[in-house]
Amino acid sequence: MKISIKSSVIALSMAIMVMVSASIWYLHIIYNESLEFKPLSIEYFLLVPTEITIDALSRFGSVDLYHFSAADGPKPEITSVKLLLNEGKIESIRQLRDYFINMGFHETNGNAFQKESIEISITIEEECRINCEAMVSMMQHL
């Protein structure tokens, strides 16, 4: 089967267009100031640290929504997740605390944990809803 030069040029130009479009879309997501997205979306796979993925947090509750905020100057990159708890608030927070400590984080104060350049804080929003926020600094914490 003989492939013509014209079809090769068309295939190559289409591949270049797809790569450029994907690159522009990726840069738009990464440098977006603020972005909310659902679990298992493309943004989820690009932006969520492993410590707060669905697999990691599913034993504590169901993941409702993720929020990403890009790093800007001294402000670190922040990815937060809203969890609807399976059990009572106090027991779930205790289990989350144990989970983060077992992952190698150390408790900095109250419900805040730090490991290398990642800091995670847990805040209580409602009776059965909490927010886990992962802050990723560009420089290592001392």
RORO-221922 format. One line per 8 residues: number of its first residue (from 0); for each residue x, y, z of N, C-alpha, C. Coordinates in pm, 1 decimal, always signed. Layout:
BEGIN
NUM> X/Y/Z/X/Y/Z/X/Y/Z  ...
END
This chain:
BEGIN
0> +84.9/-117.4/+0.0/+0.0/+0.0/+0.0/+89.6/+123.9/+0.0  +63.3/+212.5/-92.4/+143.6/+332.4/-108.3/+74.0/+449.6/-38.4  +147.2/+516.6/+50.7/+93.2/+632.4/+122.2/+140.4/+756.9/+49.5  +46.9/+840.1/+15.5/+83.2/+961.3/-58.1/+140.9/+1066.4/+36.2  +215.2/+1155.5/-21.8/+274.3/+1264.7/+56.1/+164.4/+1352.9/+114.1  +59.8/+1372.4/+37.6/-50.3/+1457.1/+82.9/-116.0/+1400.6/+209.3  -140.8/+1269.9/+214.7/-202.2/+1210.6/+334.1/-105.9/+1212.8/+452.7  +24.0/+1201.2/+427.0/+122.8/+1209.6/+534.7/+126.5/+1349.5/+593.6
8> +119.8/+1450.6/+508.2/+120.8/+1588.8/+554.2/-6.4/+1618.3/+634.8  -119.5/+1569.2/+589.3/-246.1/+1589.0/+661.4/-239.8/+1522.3/+798.3  -190.7/+1398.9/+804.0/-181.0/+1327.5/+931.6/-85.9/+1398.7/+1027.1  +27.0/+1444.1/+975.5/+123.9/+1514.8/+1058.7/+67.5/+1646.7/+1109.9  -1.1/+1722.8/+1025.1/-58.2/+1850.0/+1069.2/-170.6/+1828.6/+1171.8  -248.2/+1722.6/+1156.3/-352.3/+1693.4/+1255.9/-289.7/+1655.8/+1389.9  -182.3/+1578.2/+1386.7/-113.7/+1540.3/+1510.6/-56.3/+1663.2/+1579.9  -0.4/+1754.7/+1503.2/+54.4/+1878.2/+1561.3/-57.2/+1962.4/+1621.2
16> -171.1/+1972.6/+1552.9/-283.9/+2049.1/+1606.7/-334.7/+1989.6/+1737.5  -341.8/+1857.8/+1745.7/-386.6/+1792.2/+1868.7/-287.7/+1819.4/+1981.8  -158.9/+1809.7/+1952.9/-58.4/+1833.4/+2056.7/-59.9/+1978.0/+2104.2  -73.3/+2072.5/+2013.4/-78.3/+2213.7/+2052.4/-203.9/+2241.0/+2134.4  -317.7/+2188.6/+2091.6/-443.0/+2208.9/+2166.2/-434.1/+2149.6/+2306.6  -378.9/+2029.0/+2316.7/-365.5/+1965.0/+2447.2/-270.2/+2044.6/+2537.0  -163.1/+2096.1/+2480.4/-67.6/+2175.6/+2558.8/-130.8/+2304.3/+2609.6  -205.7/+2372.1/+2523.7/-272.9/+2495.5/+2564.9/-375.3/+2465.6/+2674.1
24> -451.9/+2359.2/+2658.7/-552.6/+2321.5/+2759.4/-483.7/+2289.0/+2892.2  -373.8/+2214.0/+2888.3/-300.3/+2178.1/+3009.2/-247.4/+2303.0/+3079.1  -188.7/+2395.6/+3004.4/-138.4/+2519.1/+3064.5/-252.1/+2602.0/+3123.5  -366.2/+2603.1/+3058.0/-482.6/+2674.5/+3111.5/-524.5/+2617.0/+3247.2  -525.1/+2486.3/+3259.2/-563.1/+2422.2/+3386.1/-459.4/+2450.9/+3493.6  -332.4/+2432.4/+3461.5/-226.0/+2448.3/+3560.6/-216.7/+2591.5/+3611.8  -234.2/+2690.0/+3523.1/-218.2/+2828.9/+3562.8/-349.7/+2900.5/+3590.1  -458.4/+2825.9/+3596.9/-586.6/+2885.5/+3631.0/-582.7/+2928.5/+3777.3
32> -625.4/+3047.7/+3806.7/-620.0/+3098.6/+3944.2/-702.7/+3013.1/+4039.3  -822.1/+2974.2/+3996.9/-911.5/+2897.2/+4082.9/-996.5/+2806.6/+3994.9  -1010.4/+2681.5/+4037.3/-1079.8/+2583.5/+3955.2/-1149.4/+2481.6/+4044.6  -1278.2/+2459.0/+4023.3/-1350.1/+2353.0/+4093.6/-1377.5/+2240.8/+3995.5  -1363.8/+2116.1/+4043.4/-1385.0/+2002.7/+3954.9/-1431.5/+1881.5/+4035.4  -1494.3/+1790.4/+3964.6/-1546.1/+1667.3/+4024.5/-1437.6/+1560.5/+4026.2  -1453.0/+1461.5/+4113.8/-1359.6/+1348.7/+4114.1/-1360.1/+1276.3/+3979.5  -1247.9/+1219.0/+3945.0/-1226.3/+1139.9/+3824.3/-1238.3/+1219.3/+3694.6
40> -1230.3/+1351.3/+3703.2/-1222.7/+1433.7/+3582.8/-1076.2/+1440.3/+3539.9  -1049.7/+1495.9/+3424.2/-911.1/+1509.3/+3379.0/-832.5/+1598.1/+3475.3  -895.2/+1702.8/+3524.8/-829.4/+1792.4/+3619.6/-789.7/+1716.8/+3746.6  -875.3/+1624.6/+3789.0/-847.8/+1542.0/+3907.7/-714.2/+1469.2/+3891.0  -695.6/+1405.6/+3776.7/-574.0/+1327.4/+3754.6/-450.1/+1415.2/+3740.7  -467.0/+1540.2/+3699.4/-353.0/+1629.4/+3683.0/-315.3/+1705.0/+3810.4  -413.0/+1735.1/+3896.6/-389.9/+1832.0/+4003.4/-395.8/+1778.3/+4146.5  -454.5/+1663.4/+4170.1/-477.6/+1617.7/+4307.7/-358.3/+1537.6/+4360.1
48> -301.5/+1580.5/+4475.4/-193.0/+1503.1/+4537.4/-243.4/+1365.4/+4581.3  -156.3/+1266.0/+4579.1/-196.4/+1128.9/+4612.2/-254.6/+1116.0/+4752.2  -214.5/+1204.7/+4843.1/-262.1/+1195.1/+4981.1/-411.3/+1225.1/+4995.0  -470.8/+1295.1/+4898.4/-613.4/+1327.7/+4910.2/-694.3/+1279.9/+4789.0  -650.3/+1171.9/+4726.1/-726.9/+1114.8/+4615.3/-848.0/+1039.5/+4669.2  -936.8/+1001.0/+4579.0/-1055.9/+925.2/+4618.0/-1015.7/+793.8/+4684.0  -916.0/+724.8/+4626.1/-870.8/+597.6/+4683.4/-822.8/+615.4/+4826.7  -752.1/+724.5/+4852.0/-697.2/+748.1/+4985.5/-804.9/+784.9/+5086.8
56> -908.2/+858.5/+5045.6/-1005.7/+911.2/+5140.7/-1139.6/+837.6/+5143.4  -1159.4/+739.6/+5057.0/-1290.2/+675.1/+5047.2/-1330.7/+601.3/+5175.0  -1235.9/+558.0/+5254.4/-1272.1/+487.7/+5379.1/-1330.1/+582.0/+5484.8  -1309.9/+713.7/+5466.0/-1360.0/+810.4/+5563.2/-1492.5/+873.7/+5521.2  -1519.7/+873.6/+5393.5/-1642.5/+935.1/+5344.5/-1640.8/+945.4/+5193.8  -1743.2/+1007.1/+5139.6/-1750.4/+1023.3/+4994.7/-1701.6/+1162.4/+4955.8  -1624.3/+1166.7/+4850.2/-1568.6/+1292.4/+4801.0/-1675.9/+1365.6/+4721.2  -1696.3/+1491.8/+4755.3/-1799.6/+1571.7/+4691.8/-1742.9/+1657.9/+4580.1
64> -1638.5/+1734.5/+4609.2/-1588.0/+1832.0/+4513.7/-1443.6/+1866.6/+4547.0  -1362.7/+1889.4/+4444.2/-1225.8/+1935.2/+4461.8/-1216.9/+2081.6/+4419.3  -1123.9/+2153.6/+4479.5/-1098.8/+2292.4/+4443.4/-948.1/+2311.6/+4434.3  -902.2/+2374.0/+4326.6/-759.8/+2397.1/+4304.5/-733.9/+2546.5/+4293.8  -628.6/+2591.2/+4359.5/-585.3/+2730.0/+4350.7/-436.1/+2730.0/+4320.4  -397.1/+2793.5/+4211.0/-257.6/+2792.5/+4167.0/-169.2/+2873.6/+4260.7  -41.9/+2837.1/+4264.0/+56.7/+2913.0/+4341.2/+73.5/+3050.4/+4277.0  +91.8/+3151.2/+4362.9/+107.3/+3286.9/+4313.5/+195.4/+3362.5/+4411.7
72> +318.8/+3390.2/+4371.6/+412.0/+3456.6/+4462.1/+437.6/+3368.9/+4583.9  +419.3/+3423.6/+4705.7/+443.0/+3343.7/+4826.0/+328.3/+3247.4/+4857.9  +213.7/+3265.2/+4792.5/+98.7/+3177.9/+4817.6/+124.7/+3041.0/+4754.7  +112.6/+2932.1/+4833.6/+138.9/+2798.9/+4777.8/+23.1/+2749.9/+4691.3  +50.4/+2647.5/+4613.2/-54.6/+2578.4/+4538.5/-144.0/+2507.1/+4639.1  -275.5/+2521.0/+4625.3/-367.6/+2460.8/+4721.6/-470.8/+2375.9/+4647.9  -485.4/+2250.9/+4690.0/-591.9/+2164.9/+4640.9/-672.3/+2121.6/+4762.3  -802.8/+2148.4/+4760.4/-885.4/+2108.9/+4873.6/-994.1/+2013.4/+4826.9
80> -1042.6/+1932.7/+4919.4/-1146.6/+1834.3/+4889.1/-1253.5/+1841.5/+4997.4  -1377.8/+1837.0/+4956.5/-1488.7/+1833.3/+5051.8/-1532.6/+1688.3/+5066.5  -1539.9/+1643.4/+5190.8/-1576.7/+1504.9/+5221.4/-1708.3/+1500.1/+5296.7  -1795.7/+1411.0/+5256.9/-1916.1/+1381.0/+5332.5/-1883.4/+1256.1/+5414.5  -1882.5/+1269.4/+5546.0/-1830.8/+1164.6/+5633.8/-1922.7/+1043.5/+5642.0  -1858.6/+926.0/+5657.1/-1933.2/+801.8/+5675.6/-1984.9/+789.7/+5817.8  -1901.4/+826.3/+5913.3/-1933.9/+808.6/+6054.4/-1948.1/+944.0/+6121.5  -1947.0/+943.1/+6252.8/-1954.6/+1067.2/+6327.4/-1833.4/+1154.3/+6302.8
88> -1852.9/+1282.3/+6321.3/-1749.5/+1381.2/+6292.7/-1621.0/+1354.9/+6371.5  -1632.2/+1334.0/+6501.0/-1513.1/+1317.6/+6585.8/-1435.7/+1192.3/+6547.5  -1503.6/+1081.2/+6526.6/-1436.6/+956.0/+6490.9/-1368.3/+967.8/+6353.9  -1433.6/+1031.1/+6258.6/-1374.7/+1046.7/+6125.6/-1250.5/+1135.4/+6130.4  -1254.5/+1242.8/+6204.9/-1137.4/+1329.8/+6216.8/-1023.7/+1254.3/+6284.5  -1054.4/+1174.8/+6383.9/-951.4/+1093.5/+6451.0/-889.6/+995.3/+6350.5  -972.9/+931.7/+6268.4/-921.5/+838.0/+6167.8/-838.8/+908.6/+6061.2  -883.0/+1026.3/+6017.7/-805.5/+1104.3/+5920.9/-669.9/+1143.8/+5979.3
96> -670.3/+1184.6/+6105.6/-545.7/+1221.5/+6173.6/-449.1/+1103.1/+6173.3  -498.7/+985.9/+6210.1/-414.7/+865.5/+6210.6/-363.9/+832.1/+6070.3  -450.1/+849.0/+5970.6/-411.4/+822.0/+5832.0/-295.0/+910.9/+5790.0  -304.6/+1042.1/+5816.1/-198.1/+1132.8/+5774.8/-69.0/+1105.9/+5851.5  -78.7/+1073.0/+5977.9/+41.3/+1040.4/+6056.2/+105.8/+913.3/+6001.7  +24.6/+812.2/+5967.1/+78.5/+689.7/+5908.0/+140.4/+714.0/+5770.4  +97.1/+818.9/+5700.6/+153.2/+854.1/+5569.3/+285.1/+931.3/+5583.6  +330.1/+955.2/+5706.5/+457.0/+1022.8/+5727.8/+446.2/+1171.1/+5758.5
104> +324.2/+1220.3/+5775.6/+305.2/+1361.0/+5812.8/+325.6/+1375.8/+5962.9  +367.0/+1494.7/+6005.5/+368.1/+1522.6/+6149.1/+266.1/+1633.6/+6174.7  +205.4/+1626.3/+6291.0/+100.4/+1721.5/+6326.7/+165.0/+1853.3/+6367.8  +126.6/+1962.7/+6301.8/+186.3/+2092.6/+6333.4/+103.3/+2167.4/+6436.8  -27.7/+2162.7/+6425.0/-116.3/+2219.2/+6528.0/-259.4/+2174.7/+6500.5  -330.4/+2140.0/+6602.1/-469.7/+2099.9/+6587.0/-489.6/+1997.8/+6476.8  -557.1/+2036.8/+6371.4/-584.1/+1947.0/+6259.7/-502.2/+1983.7/+6136.4  -375.8/+2022.6/+6155.6/-286.2/+2054.0/+6044.7/-168.0/+1957.6/+6046.4
112> -127.8/+1912.3/+5927.1/-21.7/+1812.9/+5914.5/+73.3/+1855.9/+5804.2  +202.1/+1821.9/+5822.8/+302.2/+1864.3/+5725.0/+399.4/+1751.6/+5696.2  +434.3/+1737.0/+5567.9/+537.3/+1643.1/+5524.0/+607.4/+1706.2/+5405.0  +736.2/+1729.7/+5415.8/+816.1/+1793.2/+5311.6/+747.7/+1922.4/+5266.9  +708.6/+1931.5/+5140.2/+650.4/+2056.6/+5090.7/+497.7/+2055.7/+5091.1  +437.3/+1952.9/+5152.1/+291.1/+1943.1/+5154.3/+239.9/+1967.4/+5295.6  +144.1/+2058.1/+5307.6/+77.2/+2081.8/+5434.7/-71.8/+2055.3/+5415.5  -130.1/+1977.0/+5505.1/-271.6/+1942.0/+5494.8/-342.9/+1992.0/+5619.5
120> -455.4/+2059.2/+5599.1/-536.2/+2102.7/+5713.0/-678.1/+2050.1/+5696.3  -739.3/+2017.3/+5808.8/-876.7/+1966.7/+5810.6/-961.7/+2069.3/+5883.0  -1067.7/+2113.6/+5817.7/-1160.4/+2206.5/+5881.8/-1301.0/+2148.2/+5878.4  -1373.9/+2173.9/+5985.1/-1510.9/+2124.3/+5996.8/-1604.1/+2230.8/+5940.1  -1683.7/+2191.6/+5840.4/-1775.7/+2286.7/+5779.4/-1917.5/+2271.8/+5833.2  -1963.6/+2149.1/+5844.5/-2097.9/+2119.9/+5894.7/-2089.2/+1994.3/+5980.0  -2201.6/+1947.0/+6025.3/-2205.3/+1829.6/+6112.8/-2135.3/+1708.8/+6050.3  -2164.6/+1677.2/+5926.2/-2106.7/+1557.9/+5863.2/-2021.9/+1591.6/+5741.5
128> -1976.7/+1715.3/+5730.3/-1896.5/+1755.4/+5614.3/-1769.2/+1823.9/+5664.0  -1657.1/+1780.4/+5609.6/-1529.6/+1844.1/+5643.6/-1456.4/+1879.6/+5515.4  -1356.3/+1962.0/+5528.3/-1275.8/+2005.3/+5415.7/-1129.9/+1970.5/+5445.2  -1064.8/+1895.6/+5356.6/-921.4/+1867.6/+5366.5/-852.6/+1953.6/+5263.4  -753.1/+2026.9/+5305.3/-684.1/+2118.5/+5215.4/-536.8/+2081.0/+5210.7  -485.7/+2055.6/+5091.9/-344.2/+2022.6/+5074.9/-274.0/+2140.7/+5010.9  -175.8/+2196.8/+5078.3/-99.3/+2309.0/+5025.7/+38.6/+2257.5/+4985.6  +75.5/+2279.4/+4862.1/+205.3/+2233.8/+4812.5/+290.8/+2356.8/+4786.2
136> +394.1/+2374.5/+4866.5/+483.5/+2489.1/+4850.7/+586.3/+2458.4/+4744.9  +631.9/+2562.9/+4679.4/+734.7/+2545.3/+4577.1/+870.1/+2514.6/+4640.2  +892.4/+2561.7/+4762.8/+1017.8/+2535.7/+4832.9/+990.3/+2444.4/+4951.1  +1089.5/+2367.8/+4991.9/+1077.2/+2276.4/+5103.7/+1060.4/+2355.7/+5233.2  +974.5/+2304.2/+5323.2/+960.8/+2364.6/+5456.8/+1079.5/+2320.6/+5541.9  +1121.1/+2406.1/+5631.3/+1232.9/+2370.2/+5722.0/+1180.8/+2293.4/+5840.6
END
